[in-house]
Amino acid sequence: MTAPVLLAVAHGSRDPAAQQCVHALLAQVRELDPGLDVRAAFLENAEPALPAGLSRAVAAAGPAGVTIVPLLLATGYHVSQDIGRAAAAAGVRASAPLGPDPALVPVLAQRLAAAGVPAGTPVVLAAAGSRDPRSARDTERQAALLARELAVPVRAAYLSAARPTVAEASGALAGRSGRAASDPAGPAGRAASDPAGPAGRPVAVATFLLAPGLFYGQLRDSGAAWVSGPLGPHPAVAQLVLDRFRAARARAAASA
């Protein structure tokens, strides 16, 4: 009996460390479900590219046996267009992206702690960014979740294609008081406490990226007081990948 295929689709990078990170994460997914055929594909700058990886997966398990899981942290063009269109053309299902999700909050908190961020420090949640407004809404929701957990102001910011930039968000957090920085996320963001100190207070950057690469290099060189590492391989992230796969399969079975 052919094993079902989980085709994890990551963005891809020219930095080999990014692909190594993805493969290490998928090794954790295999440990969680040894009977699952877990494969990787990439949208750009790495092999196999999505068309080739998807073709091989369909050849191995048939369209009904393949589920794409985007290793992306928000809805955007890559999810709705690149992955969505490829999935539809091949007749396979695709899950939701990994974020936003409460399961990512402890991972972000652990990465901040590992970077030495003192308790009570305001945080910028730095994401890749997209021109698709759904991406910003998703990132703001993740910022609100993190703010609630840490009980500090958290503001979403972007490394490309959207604003505020990381520098803008850091400046706003360092110099403002009286309102939660995640306020644009709505009532959930406003529920977070706001212990922002005087102007010039150091701000931490929580890296809302799956893997190292160009954007993470920009964050490390940003001059922020603290920059956490990418989410990377982590048991909670691996479990989330598997949960997305299972949820997509359950929805398909329910609609059959």
ZIHUQUI-V391961 format. One line per field, one symbol per residue. ss: DSSP state (h for helix, s for strand, l for the rest). phi: phi as a letter, one per 20 degrees, with the letter a starting at -180 (. if undefined). burial: I if it has 16 or more other C-alpha atoms within 10 Angstrom, else O. A space follows every 10 residues. Layout:
ss = ???
phi = ???
burial = ???
This chain:
ss = llllssssss lllllhhhhh hhhhhhhhhh hhllllssss ssllllllsh hhhhhhhhhh hlhhhsssss llllllhhhh hhhhhhhhhh llssllllll llhhhhhhhh hhhhllllll llssssslll llhhhhhhhh hhhhhhhhhh lllsssssll llllshhhhh hhhhhlllll hhhhhlhhhh llllllllll lllsssslll lllhhhhhhh lllllsslll llllhhhhhh hhhhhhhhhh hhhhhl
phi = .fffddeedd fnbfegffff ffffffffff ffbfeeedcd bcfamadffg gffffffffe cmgfedcedf ecdafagfff dgfgfffffe mdecefffcf agfeffffff ffffenffgn ffcdeedfnb ffffffffff fffffffffe lcfccfbcea mbcfffffff ffffddbnbf feggfogfff fffcegefgn fgcedefecf bfqgffffff efnffbcfff glfbgfffff gfffffffff ffffef
burial = OOOIIIIIII IIIOOOOIIO IIIOIIIIII OOOOOIIIII IIIOOIOIII IOIIOOIIOI IIIOIIIIII IIIIIIIIIO OOIIOIIOOI OIIIIIIIII IOOIIOIIIO IIOOIOIOOO IIIIIIIIII OIOOIIIIII IIIIIIIIOI IIIIIIIIIO OIIIIIIOII IIIIOIIOII IIIIIOOIII OIIIIIIOOO IIIIIIIIII IIIOIIOOII OOOIOIIIII IIIOOIIIII IIOIIIOIIO OOOOOO
